[in-house]
């Protein structure tokens, strides 16, 4: 995602939605593989998805592979008008995705039935809503936690 | 499960999520009666028929879009003005007016009565409809600059 030069921790609001679209597609494929019984392929893809979520949570959405693709290939082809948002909530959303799919994988490793499928579906719903209508569930969770004081924000300091 | 059935199931899931996104309201609108906006907002313009007060916050993804729309409307409709309050620095205000999410927009008349409350990513057409509705109640004629 391209950053506003005047604000180093901001991203083009279209960037996270682009990333969510790709993530949704990967999650849908993983769901399909899980449902068809291709357990090894589904687990492998789920691990890749977890790694990607971890990448976003640690390095930030600006430095995520989808963010780099958006910045270099997609954004130059979009209209110049763009709003910028703080990158912190989308980054937190990546952490939420990491936790959801990660827990699903962990439970799957312990042979808990349908754990991976449920986790993938939950993550797909969140990513799909972000991609389709820009509703970022993870971002809303971040704002809720900030509002009740669990997360300290810049405004609280 | 056969791959054909799996394909149908995943397609149904995709349609369901897209449908959910289609059905979820992008914004909410509520008409208000008998409530005044008493916060001392120094950037308000008391001489305009309508004043839009935008409540934003530090991590508000949709606030820039609403800000842009209000700026455009300010240019198009001389009878309106708009101002902004950052709730990140006014938590008491958010509690007092029970503003649960941002962006939120209050539409005030010249007496600072709250006419309508919007919350969420409000489309420009909704604000235009609001302006046209509210201005018809006033003796001032519409002067929409094309």
Interface residues (C-beta under 8 A of the other chain):
Chain A: X13 X24 X28 X31 X32 X35 X36 X37 X83 X84 X85 X86 X88 X89 X121 X124 X125 X128 X129 X132 X133 X134 X135 X136 X139 X142 X143 X146 X153 X154 X155
Chain B: X1 X2 X3 X5 X6 X7 X9 X10 X13 X14 X17 X18 X20 X21 X22 X24 X26 X57 X58 X59 X60 X61 X62 X64 X65 X68 X88 X89 X101 X121
